[in-house]
């Protein structure tokens, strides 16, 4: 098997295949560790999957556990959504430059042949195999290829499956802050700003007084061209400055990136190629979170290949599409419906107020927001279980 892309989706697929004694080659044009534009937040779903894959938090130097999510509505109302105490991790933050490198190290330990710094230059496929041309390696021929190479997947492009002009459904902007002494030093903040809805701004804490600070907006053909000015205004708003503290510094170069969120319409597989993570547009359209979805889709693709075997690519495609139709696609559609409720200040104010009405609603909303249960779990009875919203977190 060959996996194109070394992020969480590609690593998860490679690890799944390698543990079943398959010969796996992973290629990526970047040399790791490499930075990846992201909010750096890990939901409960992501944490549980990372634990299942065998990633130890100790392998990631800047792993920061969070005890709650603090949400501010457009009216200024602030609600704390605390996670259960003493039952494991329900939320964490870690820079992607560290997380992705640690996952690739885990893949190497499982026997995956990782070739970072080697980009894909061409790809073709026939009934029997996929053939890739890779910088520095030449021709790589394999029974299957897993495309984990991002929103503008080169594998998808070379196989003639790309959509010209696609720019994603969301756009995000982030920088890192240092010398954070306000509440953002240890609190995970989400700010629903009236001019960003249904998007939001965030500050996610990291060790040593650092934080990942940014915002995301729905792509509407207008606001994405104003993000630099929006950022300069946002970072000076009193509640943001108070959270960061008077000595906080905004460091480095700001980075913006598109977010693909249309897994229900994406081409998930063709021939002997399966697409995962951002290459499958699998990001949650309500929060912009994509690590859990990347991991889940990567594992699902690996398991579909294993179930089909080398000679039945149509079965691999069907198994993978069925897995996505049972999990990520219903969750995606539920998130789209909820996104509509957050489009106006009135809707987002009402959502925060209702979620914070009692200790029970605060506890369970926080866990649901952080994907302790799938978005559409109530509408998918096959995923019901007797410990609904009462499971331990990861790494207990």
C-alpha positions in Angstrom: 0.0 0.0 0.0 1.1 3.6 -0.5 -0.1 6.5 1.6 0.3 10.0 0.2 0.4 12.5 3.0 1.9 12.3 6.5 -0.7 14.2 8.6 -3.0 12.5 11.1 -5.2 10.9 8.4 -2.3 9.4 6.5 -0.5 8.3 9.7 -3.7 6.6 10.9 -4.3 4.8 7.7 -0.6 3.7 7.5 -0.6 2.4 11.1 -3.9 0.5 10.6 -2.4 -1.2 7.5 1.0 -1.9 8.9 -0.4 -3.5 12.1 -2.1 -6.0 9.8 1.3 -7.0 8.4 0.8 -5.1 5.1 3.8 -3.5 3.4 3.2 0.3 3.6 5.1 3.2 2.1 4.2 6.7 3.1 5.4 9.8 1.1 5.0 13.5 1.9 6.5 16.5 0.1 7.2 18.1 3.5 10.0 17.1 5.8 8.8 16.5 9.3 8.6 18.1 11.8 6.7 20.8 9.9 4.2 23.4 10.9 0.5 22.9 10.0 -2.0 25.7 10.2 -4.5 24.6 12.8 -6.2 25.6 16.0 -4.2 22.8 17.7 -7.3 21.6 19.7 -7.9 17.9 20.4 -11.5 16.9 21.1 -12.5 13.9 23.2 -13.1 11.9 20.0 -9.6 12.7 18.7 -8.0 11.9 22.1 -9.7 8.5 22.3 -8.6 7.6 18.8 -5.0 8.7 19.4 -5.0 6.5 22.5 -6.4 3.6 20.5 -3.6 4.1 18.0 -1.0 4.0 20.8 0.2 7.6 20.8 1.4 8.6 24.3 1.0 12.2 25.4 4.6 12.1 26.7 5.7 11.8 23.0 4.4 15.3 22.4 6.4 17.9 24.4 3.7 20.7 24.5 0.7 18.5 25.3 -1.6 20.7 27.4 -4.7 19.2 29.0 -7.8 21.5 29.4 -10.4 21.1 32.1 -13.2 23.1 30.5 -14.3 25.2 27.5 -15.2 28.8 28.2 -17.7 30.3 25.7 -18.7 34.0 25.3 -21.9 34.8 23.5 -22.3 37.9 21.3 -24.1 39.6 24.2 -21.0 39.1 26.5 -22.5 36.3 28.5 -19.8 33.9 29.5 -20.4 30.2 30.4 -18.0 27.6 31.6 -18.5 24.1 30.3 -16.4 21.9 32.6 -15.3 18.4 31.8 -15.5 15.6 34.3 -12.7 15.6 36.8 -10.5 12.6 37.5 -11.8 10.5 34.6 -9.2 11.0 31.9 -8.7 13.7 29.3 -11.7 15.2 27.4 -9.8 18.1 25.8 -6.2 19.0 25.0 -4.1 21.3 22.9 -0.9 20.6 21.2 0.9 22.2 18.2 0.6 20.3 15.0 4.3 20.5 14.4 4.7 18.2 17.4 1.6 16.0 17.1 2.1 15.1 13.4 5.8 14.3 13.9 4.9 12.0 16.9 2.3 10.2 14.8 4.8 9.6 12.0 7.3 8.3 14.6 4.6 5.8 15.7 4.0 4.8 12.1 7.7 4.2 11.7 7.8 2.0 14.8 5.0 -0.1 13.3 7.1 -0.7 10.2 5.8 1.9 7.8 8.5 3.1 5.4 8.2 6.9 5.7 9.7 9.0 3.0 9.2 12.6 4.0 10.6 15.3 1.8 9.5 13.4 -1.3 6.6 14.9 -3.2 4.2 13.2 -5.6 4.7 14.2 -9.3 2.4 11.9 -11.2 -0.1 9.1 -10.7 -2.0 6.6 -12.8 -4.0 3.4 -12.1 -5.3 0.4 -13.8 -7.3 -2.6 -12.8 -4.4 -4.2 -10.8 -2.5 -1.4 -9.2 -1.8 2.3 -8.7 1.5 3.7 -9.9 3.0 6.9 -8.4 6.0 8.9 -9.5 7.7 10.3 -6.4 10.5 12.8 -6.2 13.8 11.0 -5.3 12.1 7.5 -5.3 11.0 7.1 -8.9 8.1 4.8 -9.6 6.1 3.3 -6.7 3.6 0.6 -7.6 1.0 -0.6 -5.1 -2.3 -2.4 -4.9 -3.9 0.7 -3.3 -3.2 4.4 -2.7 -4.6 6.4 0.2 -4.8 10.1 -0.5 -4.2 12.0 2.7 -2.6 14.9 1.0 -4.9 17.8 1.9 -7.7 19.8 0.4 -5.9 20.2 -3.0 -4.8 16.6 -3.1 -2.1 16.1 -5.7 -3.2 12.4 -5.9 -6.7 13.5 -6.7 -5.5 16.0 -9.3 -3.2 13.5 -11.0 -6.0 10.9 -11.2 -8.3 13.5 -12.9 -10.7 13.8 -9.9 -10.0 17.4 -8.8 -12.6 20.2 -9.0 -11.2 23.3 -10.5 -11.5 26.5 -8.5 -12.5 24.8 -5.2 -11.6 27.0 -2.2 -13.2 25.3 0.7 -16.2 26.1 2.8 -14.4 28.0 5.7 -11.3 30.1 6.1 -9.2 30.4 9.3 -6.5 32.7 10.6 -4.1 32.1 13.5 -1.0 33.3 15.3 0.7 32.2 18.5 0.9 34.4 21.6 3.5 34.3 24.3 3.8 35.8 27.8 0.1 35.1 28.3 -0.8 35.9 31.9 -4.6 36.4 31.7 -7.3 33.7 31.9 -6.2 32.4 28.5 -3.1 31.1 30.2 -5.0 27.9 31.2 -8.5 28.4 29.8 -9.7 27.3 26.4 -11.8 30.3 25.1 -14.4 30.4 22.3 -15.7 33.9 21.5 -18.9 34.2 19.3 -18.3 37.6 17.8 -21.3 39.2 16.0 -19.2 40.0 12.9 -17.8 36.4 12.6 -20.9 34.4 12.9 -21.5 31.5 12.3 -17.7 31.5 12.8 -15.9 32.3 16.0 -12.6 33.4 17.6 -10.5 31.2 19.9 -7.6 31.1 22.3 -6.3 27.6 23.1 -3.7 27.4 25.9 -0.2 25.9 25.5 2.5 25.4 28.1 4.9 28.1 29.2 2.4 31.0 28.9 1.7 30.4 25.2 -1.5 30.2 23.3 -2.9 29.5 19.8 -5.2 32.5 19.0 -7.2 32.9 15.9 -10.6 33.0 14.2 -12.6 31.2 11.5 -15.3 32.5 9.1 -17.6 31.0 6.5 -16.4 31.6 3.0 -18.8 34.1 1.4 -16.7 35.7 -1.3 -16.3 38.9 0.7 -15.0 38.6 4.3 -12.0 36.3 3.5 -10.3 39.2 1.7 -10.5 41.3 4.9 -9.1 38.8 7.4 -5.9 40.7 8.1 -7.8 43.8 9.1 -10.3 41.7 11.0 -7.5 40.1 13.0 -5.9 43.4 13.9 -9.3 44.6 15.2 -10.2 41.4 16.9 -6.9 41.1 18.9 -7.5 44.6 20.4 -11.1 43.9 21.7 -11.1 44.4 25.4 -12.4 40.9 26.3 -9.7 39.3 24.2 -6.9 41.6 25.6 -8.1 40.8 29.1 -8.0 37.1 28.5 -4.5 37.3 27.1 -3.2 39.6 29.8 -1.4 43.0 29.5 2.0 41.5 28.7 0.9 39.1 26.0 2.8 39.3 22.7 1.6 38.2 19.3 4.6 36.3 17.8 5.7 35.2 14.3 3.9 35.5 11.0 0.1 35.2 10.8 -1.1 32.3 8.8 -4.4 31.7 7.0 -5.7 28.5 5.5 -8.9 27.1 3.8 -11.0 24.5 5.5 -12.9 21.9 3.3 -16.1 20.7 4.9 -18.3 18.8 2.4 -17.7 15.1 3.0 -21.2 14.4 2.0 -20.5 15.6 -1.6 -16.8 14.6 -2.0 -15.6 11.8 -4.2 -14.3 9.4 -1.5 -12.8 6.7 -3.7 -12.1 5.9 -7.3 -10.5 2.8 -8.7 -7.8 1.8 -6.2 -7.5 5.2 -4.6 -9.3 6.2 -1.3 -9.3 9.7 0.0 -9.2 10.7 3.7 -9.0 13.7 6.0 -8.9 17.1 4.2 -8.6 15.2 0.9 -12.1 13.9 1.7 -13.3 17.3 2.9 -14.1 15.6 6.3 -13.8 18.7 8.6 -16.7 19.4 11.0 -18.6 22.3 9.4 -19.8 23.7 12.7 -16.5 23.9 14.6 -13.9 23.6 11.9 -12.3 20.7 13.8 -10.8 18.1 11.6 -8.3 16.0 13.5 -10.8 13.5 14.9 -12.4 13.2 11.4 -9.0 12.8 9.8 -8.0 10.0 12.2 -11.4 8.2 11.8 -11.4 8.4 8.0 -7.8 7.2 7.8 -8.6 4.2 10.0 -11.8 3.5 8.0 -9.9 3.5 4.7 -7.2 1.2 6.1 -9.9 -1.2 7.4 -11.8 -1.1 4.1 -8.6 -2.1 2.2 -7.9 -4.9 4.7 -11.5 -6.3 4.4 -11.4 -6.2 0.6 -8.0 -7.7 0.0 -5.7 -7.1 -2.9 -8.0 -8.2 -5.7 -11.4 -6.6 -4.9 -11.0 -2.8 -5.1 -14.8 -2.4 -5.7 -15.4 -4.0 -2.3 -12.8 -1.7 -0.7 -14.6 1.4 -2.2 -18.0 0.1 -1.1 -16.8 -0.7 2.5 -15.2 2.6 2.9 -18.2 4.6 1.5 -20.5 2.6 3.8 -18.4 3.4 6.9 -18.4 7.1 6.1 -22.2 7.0 5.4 -22.8 5.5 8.8 -20.6 7.9 10.8 -19.0 11.1 9.4 -21.7 11.9 6.9 -24.7 11.9 9.3 -22.5 14.0 11.8 -21.7 16.4 9.0 -25.3 16.9 8.1 -26.3 17.5 11.7 -23.4 20.0 12.1 -24.7 21.9 9.0 -28.2 22.2 10.5 -26.7 23.4 13.8 -24.5 25.9 11.9 -27.6 27.6 10.6 -28.8 28.2 14.1 -25.6 30.1 14.9 -25.7 32.4 11.9 -27.2 35.3 13.8 -26.4 37.0 17.1 -29.9 36.0 18.3 -29.4 32.4 17.5 -25.9 32.1 19.1 -27.0 34.0 22.2 -30.0 31.6 22.6 -27.7 28.6 22.1 -25.2 29.7 24.8 -28.1 30.6 27.2 -29.9 27.3 26.8 -26.6 25.3 27.1 -25.8 27.1 30.3 -29.2 27.0 32.0 -28.2 24.3 34.6 -25.2 22.3 35.8 -26.6 19.3 33.8 -26.9 21.2 30.5 -23.4 22.8 31.0 -21.8 19.4 31.7 -23.4 17.6 28.9 -23.2 20.4 26.3 -19.5 20.7 26.9 -19.0 17.0 26.3 -21.1 17.0 23.2 -19.4 20.1 21.9 -16.1 18.3 22.3 -17.3 15.2 20.5 -17.6 13.0 23.5 -20.4 11.6 21.4 -20.9 11.9 17.7 -22.7 14.9 16.5 -25.7 13.0 15.2 -25.7 10.2 17.8 -29.4 10.7 18.6 -30.3 10.2 15.0 -28.2 7.1 14.4 -29.5 4.3 16.8 -26.7 1.9 15.7 -24.3 4.1 17.7 -26.4 4.1 20.9 -24.9 2.6 24.0 -25.7 2.3 27.7 -23.1 4.9 28.8 -24.3 7.8 26.7 -22.4 11.0 27.8 -21.0 9.0 30.7 -17.8 7.4 29.4 -14.4 8.0 30.7 -12.1 10.3 28.8 -8.9 9.2 27.1 -5.6 8.4 28.9 -7.3 7.7 32.2 
